[in-house]
């Protein structure tokens, strides 16, 4: 192939895209004079000017517009493919996951993925509520809510729909809790705030009073331990407790629900490495394999 040197083409593409020799020099980490020299050499190679020099700067010559667009597209494709090749070679992924899903879904099942993908090293860290993927610095984020950011993919896992649950041992001690009024008289367990129970009672049409009894747990996993241990009734996302509910360790006390419109998602960049794709497909399949029974 008869092509001009790559350095000339890079300088020309940057200057054409940015409409400035100075800005092209900044992007390429060279001097203005170096960019100008490379473009003059390229113009000599073609035997024609590629830019129109004006008092306030330069503008691309009309006959060079097609070449500039072609080079921009080609360099973008080369950059994307080289990044994928570099990342795929690592076979290492980092997963940020909110505690409720990490302890009840991800960690119990992780051995299956590690066993079937020994070539992939997995690092798991806790994600903070409201964090976006880029804020975590990880390859994968498992959290509440989708990420609408451009270049980001959000795969739904399951609903956050909340219903009151309690353990059989608590009901043996307290007696059956039939209806919202009976639940209002129970030992209520709160996740960070009493407002969620207040919203539930409002939907149930029960005046629960200004003060709702029961301990408040700062961490969801503390609340989970308390309700499973039989300390009271918790308002919880039933899909997160799907296994405990199906096994009979927890019982749903009412069909009245809140937060039906919210869901949990697995979030990645739109362009995935092979390792990220393998993990994402695996975890979605773990969740979906028994999906829908409780929602």
Secondary structure as GFF3:
##gff-version 3
##sequence-region A 1 295
A	DSSP	alpha_helix	6	18	.	.	.	ID=ss1
A	DSSP	alpha_helix	21	28	.	.	.	ID=ss2
A	DSSP	alpha_helix	32	46	.	.	.	ID=ss3
A	DSSP	beta_strand	51	54	.	.	.	ID=ss4
A	DSSP	beta_strand	57	60	.	.	.	ID=ss5
A	DSSP	three_ten_helix	62	64	.	.	.	ID=ss6
A	DSSP	alpha_helix	65	90	.	.	.	ID=ss7
A	DSSP	beta_strand	92	97	.	.	.	ID=ss8
A	DSSP	alpha_helix	99	101	.	.	.	ID=ss9
A	DSSP	pi_helix	102	106	.	.	.	ID=ss10
A	DSSP	alpha_helix	107	116	.	.	.	ID=ss11
A	DSSP	beta_strand	121	126	.	.	.	ID=ss12
A	DSSP	alpha_helix	133	136	.	.	.	ID=ss13
A	DSSP	beta_strand	140	144	.	.	.	ID=ss14
A	DSSP	beta_strand	152	159	.	.	.	ID=ss15
A	DSSP	beta_strand	162	166	.	.	.	ID=ss16
A	DSSP	alpha_helix	168	174	.	.	.	ID=ss17
A	DSSP	alpha_helix	180	184	.	.	.	ID=ss18
A	DSSP	beta_strand	188	191	.	.	.	ID=ss19
A	DSSP	alpha_helix	195	204	.	.	.	ID=ss20
A	DSSP	beta_strand	216	217	.	.	.	ID=ss21
A	DSSP	alpha_helix	220	228	.	.	.	ID=ss22
A	DSSP	beta_strand	233	237	.	.	.	ID=ss23
A	DSSP	alpha_helix	242	247	.	.	.	ID=ss24
A	DSSP	beta_strand	251	252	.	.	.	ID=ss25
A	DSSP	beta_strand	263	269	.	.	.	ID=ss26
A	DSSP	alpha_helix	274	288	.	.	.	ID=ss27
###
